[in-house]
Amino acid sequence: MAKSYITQKLLLSFVLFSITFVACAGSSRYVSPDEVNQFDDRYSETDMRIMSQKMAESIISNTEIAGREDPCTIGLLHIDNRTSEYIDTDAISDKIMVALLKTGKVKFVDRKILDDIFKELGLSSSGFIDPSQVKKAGKALSVDYFLAGQLESIHKEDRRKSLTFYRLSMRLINTETTEIVWADEQELKKKKTKGILKW
């Protein structure tokens, strides 16, 4: 009887140890890049994909681009990160660029060349470009348009919940006329309710 009890106790201990070991070891698996992941209310790769895709669709449907017979050339400026988070806005630019290139309606100047020319002209290649310099920079780079933008956020929280609002706004500037021929914005709002232990 005593042996049986000890055997059962050892077996139960082994089972509990095995479960704990497996749980601690964790696991990994492939997931679809399109799968929506939301761990918290901060900016994520899902947000980047949604905003970039919608922005690219808006740009390509613009009559200024859609109505052209030949592909236009765009100088894609760095998207200003005006949020309080570290966000790689070049990744947003890359996603928009790839989506637009796939349409065959748009070509882009290499970003390294764009940065070099802007430095040479004493300009910033970030989201804002002085309208008086648009023609000069456009001529130097042989581009039809500059695409500029910024990402902004507002974050609010209390003891029980937090809310983060993101806005990506972009504009297309004609280098010949210096006019803004297209502008759009994509918005996201993310809400997080905190667990009782985090109050």
TORDREN-747709 format. One record per residue: x, y, z of N, C-alpha, C in turn. Coordinates in nm, 2 decimals, decimal comma, m for minus. Example, Ala and Ser with C-alpha at 12.3 -4.5 7.8 and 13.67 -1.06 7.14 Angstrom:
<recs>
<<1,32 m0,57 0,78> <1,23 m0,45 0,78> <1,32 m0,33 0,78>>
<<1,28 m0,22 0,71> <1,37 m0,11 0,71> <1,29 0,00 0,79>>
</recs>
This chain:
<recs>
<<0,08 m0,12 0,00> <0,00 0,00 0,00> <0,09 0,13 0,00>>
<<0,19 0,12 0,09> <0,28 0,24 0,10> <0,36 0,25 m0,03>>
<<0,40 0,14 m0,10> <0,47 0,15 m0,22> <0,38 0,21 m0,33>>
<<0,26 0,16 m0,33> <0,16 0,21 m0,44> <0,14 0,36 m0,42>>
<<0,13 0,40 m0,30> <0,11 0,55 m0,27> <0,23 0,63 m0,32>>
<<0,35 0,58 m0,29> <0,47 0,65 m0,33> <0,49 0,65 m0,48>>
<<0,45 0,54 m0,54> <0,46 0,53 m0,69> <0,36 0,63 m0,75>>
<<0,24 0,64 m0,70> <0,14 0,74 m0,75> <0,19 0,88 m0,73>>
<<0,25 0,91 m0,62> <0,30 1,04 m0,58> <0,41 1,08 m0,68>>
<<0,50 0,98 m0,70> <0,61 1,00 m0,80> <0,56 1,03 m0,94>>
<<0,46 0,95 m0,98> <0,40 0,96 m1,11> <0,34 1,10 m1,13>>
<<0,26 1,14 m1,03> <0,20 1,27 m1,03> <0,30 1,38 m1,04>>
<<0,41 1,37 m0,96> <0,51 1,47 m0,96> <0,58 1,48 m1,10>>
<<0,60 1,36 m1,16> <0,66 1,36 m1,29> <0,57 1,42 m1,40>>
<<0,44 1,39 m1,39> <0,34 1,46 m1,48> <0,34 1,61 m1,47>>
<<0,33 1,65 m1,34> <0,33 1,80 m1,32> <0,46 1,86 m1,36>>
<<0,57 1,80 m1,34> <0,70 1,85 m1,39> <0,70 1,86 m1,54>>
<<0,65 1,76 m1,61> <0,65 1,75 m1,76> <0,56 1,86 m1,81>>
<<0,45 1,88 m1,75> <0,36 1,99 m1,80> <0,43 2,13 m1,78>>
<<0,49 2,15 m1,66> <0,56 2,27 m1,63> <0,67 2,30 m1,73>>
<<0,75 2,19 m1,76> <0,86 2,20 m1,85> <0,82 2,24 m1,99>>
<<0,71 2,17 m2,04> <0,66 2,20 m2,17> <0,61 2,34 m2,18>>
<<0,54 2,39 m2,07> <0,48 2,52 m2,07> <0,59 2,63 m2,07>>
<<0,70 2,60 m2,00> <0,81 2,69 m1,99> <0,89 2,70 m2,12>>
<<0,90 2,58 m2,18> <0,98 2,58 m2,31> <0,92 2,66 m2,42>>
<<0,79 2,68 m2,41> <0,72 2,76 m2,52> <0,72 2,69 m2,65>>
<<0,67 2,76 m2,75> <0,66 2,70 m2,88> <0,66 2,81 m2,99>>
<<0,69 2,77 m3,11> <0,68 2,87 m3,22> <0,62 2,81 m3,34>>
<<0,56 2,89 m3,43> <0,50 2,84 m3,55> <0,49 2,95 m3,65>>
<<0,48 2,91 m3,78> <0,46 3,01 m3,88> <0,32 3,06 m3,88>>
<<0,30 3,19 m3,90> <0,16 3,25 m3,91> <0,16 3,33 m4,04>>
<<0,04 3,35 m4,09> <0,03 3,43 m4,22> <0,07 3,57 m4,19>>
<<0,14 3,63 m4,28> <0,17 3,78 m4,26> <0,05 3,86 m4,26>>
<<m0,06 3,81 m4,32> <m0,19 3,89 m4,32> <m0,27 3,87 m4,19>>
<<m0,22 3,78 m4,10> <m0,29 3,76 m3,98> <m0,29 3,88 m3,89>>
<<m0,40 3,92 m3,83> <m0,41 4,04 m3,75> <m0,36 4,00 m3,61>>
<<m0,26 4,07 m3,57> <m0,20 4,06 m3,43> <m0,22 4,18 m3,35>>
<<m0,28 4,17 m3,24> <m0,29 4,29 m3,15> <m0,26 4,25 m3,01>>
<<m0,14 4,28 m2,97> <m0,10 4,25 m2,83> <m0,13 4,37 m2,73>>
<<m0,13 4,49 m2,79> <m0,16 4,60 m2,70> <m0,21 4,72 m2,79>>
<<m0,22 4,84 m2,74> <m0,27 4,95 m2,82> <m0,16 5,03 m2,89>>
<<m0,04 4,98 m2,90> <0,07 5,04 m2,96> <0,07 5,01 m3,11>>
<<0,15 5,09 m3,19> <0,16 5,07 m3,33> <0,22 4,93 m3,36>>
<<0,16 4,86 m3,46> <0,21 4,72 m3,49> <0,23 4,71 m3,64>>
<<0,28 4,59 m3,68> <0,30 4,56 m3,82> <0,17 4,55 m3,89>>
<<0,06 4,51 m3,82> <m0,07 4,51 m3,88> <m0,12 4,65 m3,92>>
<<m0,10 4,74 m3,83> <m0,13 4,88 m3,85> <m0,06 4,93 m3,97>>
<<0,07 4,90 m3,98> <0,15 4,95 m4,09> <0,10 4,89 m4,22>>
<<0,06 4,77 m4,23> <0,01 4,70 m4,35> <m0,12 4,77 m4,39>>
<<m0,21 4,78 m4,30> <m0,34 4,84 m4,33> <m0,33 4,98 m4,38>>
<<m0,25 5,07 m4,31> <m0,24 5,21 m4,35> <m0,17 5,22 m4,49>>
<<m0,06 5,14 m4,51> <0,02 5,15 m4,63> <m0,07 5,11 m4,75>>
<<m0,14 5,00 m4,73> <m0,22 4,95 m4,85> <m0,33 5,05 m4,89>>
<<m0,40 5,10 m4,79> <m0,51 5,20 m4,82> <m0,45 5,32 m4,88>>
<<m0,33 5,37 m4,83> <m0,27 5,49 m4,89> <m0,23 5,47 m5,03>>
<<m0,17 5,35 m5,06> <m0,13 5,32 m5,20> <m0,25 5,31 m5,29>>
<<m0,36 5,25 m5,25> <m0,48 5,25 m5,33> <m0,54 5,38 m5,36>>
<<m0,53 5,47 m5,26> <m0,58 5,61 m5,28> <m0,49 5,68 m5,38>>
<<m0,36 5,67 m5,37> <m0,27 5,74 m5,46> <m0,29 5,69 m5,60>>
<<m0,30 5,56 m5,63> <m0,31 5,51 m5,76> <m0,45 5,54 m5,83>>
<<m0,55 5,56 m5,74> <m0,68 5,60 m5,80> <m0,70 5,75 m5,83>>
<<m0,60 5,83 m5,79> <m0,60 5,97 m5,81> <m0,59 6,00 m5,96>>
<<m0,67 6,08 m6,02> <m0,68 6,11 m6,16> <m0,55 6,16 m6,22>>
<<m0,47 6,23 m6,14> <m0,34 6,28 m6,18> <m0,25 6,17 m6,22>>
<<m0,26 6,05 m6,15> <m0,17 5,94 m6,17> <m0,24 5,84 m6,27>>
<<m0,37 5,81 m6,24> <m0,44 5,71 m6,32> <m0,46 5,76 m6,46>>
<<m0,47 5,89 m6,49> <m0,49 5,94 m6,62> <m0,37 5,94 m6,71>>
<<m0,26 5,92 m6,66> <m0,13 5,93 m6,74> <m0,11 5,81 m6,83>>
<<m0,06 5,83 m6,95> <m0,03 5,72 m7,04> <0,10 5,66 m7,00>>
<<0,21 5,74 m6,97> <0,34 5,68 m6,93> <0,35 5,69 m6,77>>
<<0,43 5,60 m6,72> <0,45 5,60 m6,57> <0,51 5,73 m6,53>>
<<0,47 5,78 m6,42> <0,53 5,90 m6,36> <0,64 5,86 m6,27>>
<<0,73 5,96 m6,24> <0,84 5,93 m6,15> <0,82 6,01 m6,02>>
<<0,83 5,94 m5,91> <0,81 6,00 m5,78> <0,94 6,00 m5,69>>
<<0,96 6,11 m5,62> <1,06 6,12 m5,52> <0,99 6,10 m5,39>>
<<1,02 5,99 m5,32> <0,95 5,96 m5,19> <1,03 6,01 m5,08>>
<<0,98 6,11 m5,01> <1,05 6,17 m4,90> <1,02 6,09 m4,77>>
<<1,11 6,11 m4,67> <1,09 6,04 m4,55> <0,97 6,08 m4,48>>
<<0,89 5,98 m4,43> <0,77 6,02 m4,35> <0,81 6,06 m4,21>>
<<0,77 6,17 m4,17> <0,80 6,22 m4,03> <0,73 6,14 m3,93>>
<<0,80 6,10 m3,83> <0,74 6,03 m3,71> <0,71 6,13 m3,61>>
<<0,59 6,18 m3,59> <0,55 6,27 m3,49> <0,48 6,21 m3,37>>
<<0,50 6,08 m3,35> <0,44 6,01 m3,24> <0,55 6,01 m3,13>>
<<0,50 5,96 m3,01> <0,60 5,94 m2,90> <0,67 5,81 m2,90>>
<<0,64 5,72 m3,00> <0,69 5,59 m3,01> <0,80 5,59 m3,11>>
<<0,89 5,49 m3,10> <0,99 5,46 m3,21> <0,92 5,38 m3,31>>
<<0,90 5,44 m3,43> <0,83 5,37 m3,54> <0,92 5,39 m3,66>>
<<0,95 5,28 m3,73> <1,03 5,29 m3,85> <0,94 5,33 m3,97>>
<<0,94 5,46 m3,99> <0,85 5,51 m4,10> <0,90 5,48 m4,24>>
<<1,03 5,44 m4,25> <1,09 5,40 m4,38> <1,02 5,27 m4,42>>
<<0,98 5,18 m4,32> <0,91 5,06 m4,36> <0,78 5,09 m4,41>>
<<0,71 5,19 m4,37> <0,58 5,24 m4,42> <0,60 5,28 m4,57>>
<<0,71 5,36 m4,59> <0,74 5,41 m4,72> <0,76 5,30 m4,82>>
<<0,84 5,20 m4,77> <0,88 5,08 m4,86> <0,75 5,01 m4,90>>
<<0,66 4,99 m4,80> <0,53 4,91 m4,84> <0,45 4,99 m4,94>>
<<0,44 5,12 m4,92> <0,37 5,20 m5,02> <0,44 5,20 m5,16>>
<<0,57 5,21 m5,16> <0,65 5,21 m5,28> <0,63 5,07 m5,36>>
<<0,64 4,96 m5,29> <0,62 4,83 m5,35> <0,48 4,81 m5,41>>
<<0,38 4,86 m5,33> <0,24 4,85 m5,38> <0,22 4,93 m5,51>>
<<0,28 5,05 m5,51> <0,26 5,14 m5,63> <0,34 5,08 m5,75>>
<<0,46 5,03 m5,72> <0,54 4,98 m5,83> <0,48 4,86 m5,90>>
<<0,40 4,78 m5,83> <0,33 4,67 m5,88> <0,22 4,71 m5,98>>
<<0,18 4,83 m5,98> <0,07 4,87 m6,07> <0,13 4,91 m6,21>>
<<0,26 4,93 m6,21> <0,32 4,97 m6,34> <0,30 5,12 m6,38>>
<<0,23 5,19 m6,29> <0,19 5,33 m6,32> <0,29 5,43 m6,26>>
<<0,38 5,38 m6,18> <0,47 5,47 m6,10> <0,61 5,41 m6,10>>
<<0,71 5,51 m6,11> <0,85 5,47 m6,09> <0,90 5,56 m5,98>>
<<1,01 5,52 m5,91> <1,06 5,59 m5,80> <1,21 5,62 m5,82>>
<<1,26 5,73 m5,77> <1,40 5,76 m5,76> <1,46 5,69 m5,64>>
<<1,57 5,63 m5,66> <1,64 5,56 m5,55> <1,65 5,66 m5,43>>
<<1,62 5,61 m5,31> <1,62 5,70 m5,20> <1,76 5,76 m5,16>>
<<1,86 5,68 m5,19> <2,00 5,72 m5,16> <2,04 5,84 m5,25>>
<<2,00 5,83 m5,38> <2,02 5,94 m5,47> <1,95 6,06 m5,43>>
<<1,82 6,04 m5,39> <1,73 6,15 m5,34> <1,80 6,22 m5,23>>
<<1,84 6,15 m5,13> <1,91 6,20 m5,01> <2,03 6,28 m5,04>>
<<2,11 6,23 m5,14> <2,24 6,29 m5,18> <2,21 6,43 m5,25>>
<<2,11 6,43 m5,34> <2,08 6,55 m5,41> <2,03 6,66 m5,31>>
<<1,94 6,61 m5,22> <1,88 6,71 m5,12> <1,99 6,77 m5,03>>
<<2,09 6,68 m4,99> <2,20 6,73 m4,91> <2,28 6,84 m4,99>>
<<2,30 6,80 m5,12> <2,38 6,89 m5,21> <2,31 7,03 m5,22>>
<<2,18 7,02 m5,23> <2,10 7,15 m5,24> <2,07 7,22 m5,10>>
<<2,12 7,15 m5,00> <2,10 7,21 m4,86> <1,96 7,20 m4,81>>
<<1,89 7,09 m4,86> <1,75 7,07 m4,82> <1,73 6,95 m4,73>>
<<1,62 6,94 m4,66> <1,59 6,82 m4,58> <1,50 6,73 m4,67>>
<<1,53 6,60 m4,66> <1,44 6,50 m4,74> <1,34 6,44 m4,65>>
<<1,30 6,51 m4,54> <1,19 6,46 m4,45> <1,06 6,51 m4,51>>
<<0,95 6,49 m4,43> <0,82 6,52 m4,48> <0,79 6,66 m4,53>>
<<0,87 6,76 m4,49> <0,83 6,89 m4,54> <0,94 6,94 m4,63>>
<<0,90 7,00 m4,74> <0,99 7,06 m4,84> <0,94 7,20 m4,87>>
<<1,03 7,29 m4,87> <0,99 7,43 m4,89> <0,94 7,45 m5,04>>
<<0,82 7,50 m5,05> <0,76 7,51 m5,19> <0,85 7,58 m5,29>>
<<0,93 7,68 m5,24> <1,02 7,75 m5,33> <1,14 7,67 m5,38>>
<<1,16 7,55 m5,31> <1,27 7,46 m5,36> <1,22 7,34 m5,43>>
<<1,09 7,32 m5,44> <1,03 7,21 m5,51> <1,08 7,20 m5,66>>
<<1,07 7,31 m5,73> <1,11 7,30 m5,87> <1,25 7,27 m5,89>>
<<1,34 7,33 m5,81> <1,48 7,31 m5,82> <1,52 7,16 m5,79>>
<<1,46 7,11 m5,68> <1,49 6,97 m5,64> <1,43 6,87 m5,75>>
<<1,31 6,91 m5,80> <1,24 6,82 m5,90> <1,32 6,81 m6,03>>
<<1,38 6,93 m6,07> <1,46 6,93 m6,19> <1,59 6,85 m6,17>>
<<1,65 6,87 m6,06> <1,78 6,80 m6,03> <1,76 6,65 m6,03>>
<<1,65 6,60 m5,98> <1,62 6,46 m5,97> <1,54 6,40 m6,09>>
<<1,49 6,49 m6,18> <1,40 6,45 m6,29> <1,28 6,37 m6,24>>
<<1,21 6,43 m6,14> <1,09 6,36 m6,09> <0,97 6,45 m6,12>>
<<0,86 6,38 m6,14> <0,73 6,45 m6,17> <0,66 6,50 m6,04>>
<<0,68 6,42 m5,93> <0,61 6,45 m5,81> <0,70 6,42 m5,69>>
<<0,68 6,48 m5,58> <0,73 6,44 m5,45> <0,62 6,39 m5,36>>
<<0,64 6,28 m5,29> <0,54 6,22 m5,21> <0,59 6,24 m5,06>>
<<0,52 6,32 m4,98> <0,56 6,35 m4,85> <0,45 6,32 m4,75>>
<<0,49 6,30 m4,62> <0,39 6,27 m4,52> <0,44 6,27 m4,38>>
<<0,34 6,25 m4,29> <0,38 6,23 m4,15> <0,29 6,14 m4,08>>
<<0,34 6,08 m3,97> <0,26 5,99 m3,89> <0,25 6,05 m3,75>>
<<0,13 6,07 m3,70> <0,10 6,13 m3,57> <0,02 6,04 m3,48>>
<<0,02 6,07 m3,35> <m0,06 5,99 m3,26> <m0,10 6,07 m3,14>>
<<m0,21 6,03 m3,08> <m0,26 6,08 m2,96> <m0,29 5,96 m2,86>>
<<m0,23 5,97 m2,74> <m0,25 5,86 m2,65> <m0,31 5,91 m2,52>>
<<m0,42 5,84 m2,48> <m0,49 5,88 m2,36> <m0,51 5,75 m2,27>>
<<m0,49 5,76 m2,14> <m0,52 5,65 m2,06> <m0,56 5,69 m1,92>>
<<m0,63 5,60 m1,85> <m0,67 5,61 m1,71> <m0,64 5,48 m1,65>>
<<m0,69 5,46 m1,52> <m0,65 5,33 m1,45> <m0,71 5,21 m1,52>>
<<m0,82 5,22 m1,59> <m0,88 5,10 m1,65> <m0,86 5,08 m1,79>>
<<m0,84 5,18 m1,87> <m0,83 5,16 m2,02> <m0,73 5,27 m2,08>>
<<m0,69 5,24 m2,20> <m0,61 5,33 m2,27> <m0,66 5,33 m2,42>>
<<m0,64 5,45 m2,48> <m0,69 5,47 m2,62> <m0,57 5,54 m2,70>>
<<m0,54 5,48 m2,81> <m0,43 5,54 m2,90> <m0,49 5,56 m3,04>>
<<m0,47 5,69 m3,08> <m0,52 5,73 m3,22> <m0,40 5,75 m3,31>>
<<m0,40 5,69 m3,42> <m0,29 5,71 m3,52> <m0,34 5,78 m3,65>>
<<m0,27 5,87 m3,70> <m0,31 5,93 m3,83> <m0,19 5,94 m3,92>>
<<m0,20 5,87 m4,04> <m0,09 5,89 m4,14> <m0,15 5,98 m4,25>>
<<m0,09 6,09 m4,27> <m0,13 6,18 m4,38> <m0,02 6,20 m4,48>>
<<m0,06 6,20 m4,61> <0,04 6,22 m4,71> <m0,01 6,31 m4,82>>
<<0,08 6,37 m4,90> <0,05 6,46 m5,01> <0,14 6,44 m5,12>>
<<0,09 6,46 m5,24> <0,17 6,45 m5,37> <0,18 6,59 m5,43>>
<<0,31 6,63 m5,45> <0,34 6,77 m5,49> <0,39 6,76 m5,63>>
<<0,32 6,84 m5,72> <0,37 6,85 m5,86> <0,49 6,93 m5,87>>
<<0,60 6,88 m5,92> <0,73 6,96 m5,92> <0,73 7,07 m6,02>>
<<0,64 7,06 m6,12> <0,64 7,17 m6,22> <0,56 7,29 m6,17>>
<<0,44 7,26 m6,11> <0,36 7,37 m6,06> <0,37 7,40 m5,91>>
<<0,43 7,31 m5,84> <0,45 7,32 m5,69> <0,31 7,30 m5,62>>
<<0,21 7,26 m5,69> <0,08 7,24 m5,63> <0,07 7,10 m5,57>>
<<m0,01 7,10 m5,46> <m0,05 6,97 m5,40> <m0,16 6,91 m5,48>>
<<m0,14 6,81 m5,56> <m0,24 6,75 m5,65> <m0,32 6,64 m5,59>>
<<m0,27 6,59 m5,48> <m0,34 6,48 m5,41> <m0,30 6,48 m5,26>>
<<m0,40 6,46 m5,17> <m0,37 6,44 m5,03> <m0,47 6,35 m4,97>>
<<m0,43 6,27 m4,87> <m0,52 6,18 m4,81> <m0,47 6,15 m4,67>>
<<m0,55 6,09 m4,59> <m0,51 6,05 m4,45> <m0,58 5,92 m4,42>>
<<m0,51 5,83 m4,34> <m0,56 5,71 m4,30> <m0,55 5,71 m4,14>>
<<m0,66 5,67 m4,08> <m0,67 5,68 m3,93> <m0,69 5,54 m3,87>>
<<m0,64 5,52 m3,75> <m0,66 5,40 m3,67> <m0,68 5,44 m3,53>>
<<m0,78 5,37 m3,46> <m0,80 5,40 m3,32> <m0,79 5,26 m3,25>>
<<m0,71 5,25 m3,15> <m0,69 5,13 m3,07> <m0,72 5,14 m2,93>>
<<m0,80 5,05 m2,88> <m0,85 5,06 m2,74> <m0,80 4,94 m2,66>>
<<m0,75 4,96 m2,54> <m0,70 4,85 m2,46> <m0,76 4,86 m2,32>>
<<m0,82 4,75 m2,27> <m0,87 4,75 m2,13> <m0,77 4,67 m2,05>>
<<m0,73 4,73 m1,94> <m0,63 4,67 m1,85> <m0,70 4,57 m1,76>>
<<m0,62 4,46 m1,73> <m0,66 4,36 m1,63> <m0,67 4,41 m1,49>>
<<m0,75 4,35 m1,41> <m0,77 4,39 m1,27> <m0,64 4,41 m1,20>>
<<m0,54 4,32 m1,22> <m0,42 4,33 m1,15> <m0,33 4,45 m1,19>>
<<m0,37 4,51 m1,30> <m0,29 4,63 m1,35> <m0,35 4,76 m1,31>>
<<m0,46 4,76 m1,24> <m0,53 4,89 m1,21> <m0,44 4,96 m1,11>>
</recs>
